[in-house]
Amino acid sequence: MCGCQIPHEKGYVNPIDEAIRNHQSFDISAYKKLDEIPYDFNRKRLSILLSQDNHLLVITKGAIANILDICTTVEMAENKVIDIEPIRQQIQQKYEDLGSQGFRTLGVAYRNINTNHITLKDEINFTFLGYLALYDPPKSDIKNTIIDLANLGVTLKMITGDSHAVAASISQQATSANFGNMFSMAGVSLMLPFLPLLPKQILLTNLLTDFPEMTIAADRVDPELVSKPRRWDIHFISKFMLVFGLLSSVFDYFTFGALLLLLHADSAQFRTGWFMESVISASMIVLVIRTRQSIFHSKPSPYLFGATIAIAIITLIIPYTPLASVLGFQALPLSFVLILMAIVALYVTAAEIVKGIFYSRIKF
């Protein structure tokens, strides 16, 4: 494992970078950061320009394939640099071997340069330096959990961003993983040089939106829905999910556009704005889709309504509290908040209109 760390990066903090920093301390006082090309999900690498006296050095780390794409040489023992082509397959095979042992492996490369500013065009002719191999062992009791699930007839599926070799290794031991269906986040991630929401912000979003939903069991039910027995209709549910899922995505991208094009939000403002809009809209929309009737005729239970209002207030307040810096949020100007709340109001109104059209054409 290469003894490298890159504390100068200004991108989002993630567990991999924390593991790298905590692995070993290095004296980097002689180095000064001059420029950076942040990580994005197309390049899958991060490049930083550093200076040491009069020496300028670009260091990059990222996915092995994407690092090798920009490397023409490789550093061997005793700082000997040779052409990479004769041993490219050997480097790839070592990566596969590490993956088969369950290691999440990144590549590190460097390049000497003579400019104080770097662009994407400078990500060429790098020298491959080595690997960053990280291991996250499975929980000790996961085998018994999987056996219990199998006995209950539960089939496990794995979705992972790791390589096939890592996934195979983990499956043999790190588990199953369930990811939320955040299609809007996946789409906007392709267009942004930063994560639209940090992991801790996603978890907070899920936590807050769960509170109103937990009160649904105490909600009022429209008389026509309990007047006679009904069967679950999977086709109806599929159509409902498709229609209102698309409507949700439309307003997600509407929010993205407002934050980026109208308000010119930076990364912290973008995350704060989307957090506000997504939590409040997700809570408010429950009041609409819980009933076939108008929200003015079929009133929610006091528990559901109270929880929805409470979560909306908490969501608006969090960015203005000391928790904001811990969670990666930033206090927004009043103009941002007003525009975001206007989008929420428009979304709820549109959902109410679409609901009327939907039920007029599809019977349940």
PyMOL commands that set and color helices and strands:
alter all, ss='L'
color gray80, all
select helices_A, chain A and resi 15-23+64-68+77-79+85-100+120-122+142-151+164-172+183-189+199-214+216-218+223-226+234-262+267-289+302-320+323-327+334-361
alter helices_A, ss='H'
color red, helices_A
select strands_A, chain A and resi 32-37+45-52+55-63+71-75+81-83+103-113+126-135
alter strands_A, ss='S'
color yellow, strands_A
deselect
rebuild
show_as cartoon
